[in-house]
């Protein structure tokens, strides 16, 4: 019989509900080694727990996450809470021997991330990864596999971005993601950064140094009592770096923007080389564009950007017809499939979730970006 894995959610907000919904679609996966079921949920707001009443496998609803850590029936915790709470909750989960799928940024700052990494290393019984959904879009996987094939030849440049305009409204009330004491000094980089660094780091593209261009655009926002409060987090961040290979270096640009007019929730990746190129955007989630030099009958050799439809298949095969479209909920299902397969040692060479070391490295990158913004100079990672 398929192994049952009992999952608990800590944080019953937007992403907690998305994870719960994805678990209900598990039969869409073909021959996965485990069958997860949502057994419990925790939130400090009792009203947030009511939504989970519609899921029959949920047998526990608690307001204190330590109640779940003491429950021997719980195997895995997905934790989505404020960044300032990450260190305590993540380390407690790890030390309790539970597996952890942690939300970004894996600690509010570098020291918190390093403490979480140390706890994971000291407790190998706890399988730990960090959530990042967008690279599991089939189009994103097509782009990753194209790069891994070597089709780029010598790489000229690469870019990865996560863009939306949720903060374009200057009258949007302030919340914890717009306050450094809760979100972290890195601001938008903490909030969105792991989305853009997952693929580059997995491809081995760790930059040597960073030049950071950071913007604090909306400096005050309304409070519930009708007042105004300082909004002290970076709204937009563009990071330029150089990635070194054995024989050459190439520029890598990452963009994290809460205020990008015209965007809703767009993840983009592009890589160009002397022999080829590839780009993908969730704005057109079926389309992957490929650059090549081709012989045109009667016209000689020309540069061509061609496009293909990615279909539905991603990291783990599903019952969905391969010609059908894929969306955000499908990407979450694929992320969970990769996480639980790797936990079982059954992922093989498939693309996996962000590792603790990768998550910690992003904090070193953000720190370099902030130092660069202050000095106007390139800052080497780790200095």
Secondary structure by P-SEA (a helix, b strand, c coil): ccbbbbbbbccccaaaaaaaaaaaaccccccccbbbbbcbbbbcccccccccccccccccccccccccccccccccccccccccaaaaaaaaaaaacbbbbccccccccaaaaaaaaaaaaacccbbbbbbbcccccaaaaaaaaaaaacccccccbbbbbcccccccccccccccccccccccccccccccccccaaaaaaacccccbbbbbbbbcccbbbccccbbbbbccccbbbbbbbbbcccbbbbbbbbbbcccccccbbbbbbbbccccbbbbbcccccbbbbbbbbbcccccbbbbbbbbbbcccccccccccccccccaaaaaaaaaaaaaaaaacccccccccccaaaaaaaaaaaaaaaaaaaccccccccc
